[in-house]
Amino acid sequence: MKPAELPPARLIATAPDLLAGTTVVAIVPLGEAEPVAAVAWEIGRRVAEANRRVVLVDLGLERPLLRPRAEGGSVEGIADAFLYGASLQHVTEEQDVPGFFHIGVGTELAEPGEVWAHPRWQRLARGFASEDALLLLAIPPEGLEHLKAQPDRVVALALTGDARHHRSLSTLLEAGVPVDLVVEERVPARERRATPPPRRTVRPVARRVRPPRPRRPWVTAAIAAASIGTVGILLALPGNERDSAPTGAAPSDTAPPTPAATAASPASPSDSLFYGVQVAAFGTLETALERVREYERDGWTATITPVQLGRQGTWHRLIVAALPTAGAAERALSRLWQDGLLERPNGTILRTPHAIRLGSYTDSAAASAAAEGLRARSIPAYIVMASDGTATLLVGAFETPEQARLADSILTAADLEGTLVARAGIAR
């Protein structure tokens, strides 16, 4: 079987028909990577315009193929979803065409093969197939060799040279996978649309922390889809039985978003503080507070999260740092080891995007006094500074809204009221 050669304009024009019946399609650069962005965005838009939902994923984990990595690396993407617990819903951005979505690279990785070979691709492929949605993967040749889910079709780009064949394609060709070789040295006619528009951002809605009512999985997913917009994306959260494909929100999906949907979306990617390092867990709050003060004296932000561990009762997680990315948390863990504040190999990187907010202060001294007063009442409060200079008084750092239940009950018993919010502010 040989690759079918065709120019980019024809590929883009016929994309809806050419990719009909496929679920996973790989777009692979065989020479220079620059043409990938123009071709990938145009294919995604054309298919979406034909009323089929498309998720375009950038798997250029060492060098992004679709969009440059955000300055500072604060925007989460596929690496964070597969390796660090971020939900696919959180890292997915709707584009300018209804039904067209994008997932970026996210946190920089030392071993990109962990994402390429992740078994979750197989679950995603099954979910997308059940919804007749398209999973469009922009991936380098070395990634294609490791990809866990075999693509139904490959679009190989050899626009800038004679690199028309590559060993990564031979196995797929032998297995009967169609390969389209784009060979003409020209850009798509709709080049003006090759650069994606600014992504949409949604400000979190502060909500009173309440124990959520049990929901059936399909109800929770439908509400999550509705929270993104009329055409939202339905992607299963980590830990579900299978990953689901994108779908539109049905007219009945009009319930307000749950705290899980609202609190995990920061006002802007640059100020989200979703990651920290768990350095220990203690059976008593007093011991945990003593250790918190030790880390604070060394300049670290530190907080305590109470968790219920079955018959073991309540334990108090000591979480150090409030950082925007898993990569920043890894660097913080290395610093803790180097400074002798934590023994190797102790320390666990956690994604804790939720916290309970007790108030904000324009005077940092007043905020510190309030925090100390609360700690004297056994309320483990801490302060995060906002970019506008205000000090936010928080309690806990939670992986899920449900994990905040215990802390909420402690606050209620102390006649205090807080709101579940996304952890955001200036990283320390």
Salt bridges, closest charged atoms under 4 A:
GLU5 OE1 - ARG164 NH1 3.41
GLU34 OE2 - ARG63 NH2 3.00
GLU42 OE2 - ARG45 NH1 3.57
GLU42 OE1 - ARG190 NH1 3.57
GLU49 OE2 - ARG190 NH2 3.38
GLU49 OE2 - ARG193 NH1 3.42
GLU76 OE1 - HIS90 NE2 2.64
GLU76 OE2 - ARG351 NE 3.16
GLU93 OE1 - ARG67 NH1 2.86
GLU93 OE1 - HIS102 ND1 3.48
GLU93 OE2 - ARG199 NH1 2.81
GLU94 OE1 - ARG200 NH1 3.39
ASP96 OD1 - ARG45 NE 3.23
ASP96 OD2 - ARG193 NH2 3.63
ASP132 OD1 - ARG52 NH2 3.46
GLU145 OE2 - ARG167 NH1 2.83
ASP180 OD2 - ARG153 NE 2.54
GLU184 OE2 - ARG186 NH1 3.05
ASP243 OD2 - ARG120 NE 2.75
GLU294 OE1 - ARG291 NE 3.23
GLU296 OE2 - ARG375 NH2 2.72
GLU372 OE1 - ARG293 NH2 3.86
GLU372 OE2 - ARG375 NH1 3.90
GLU399 OE1 - ARG317 NH1 2.76
ASP408 OD1 - ARG208 NH1 2.71
GLU417 OE2 - ARG208 NE 3.61
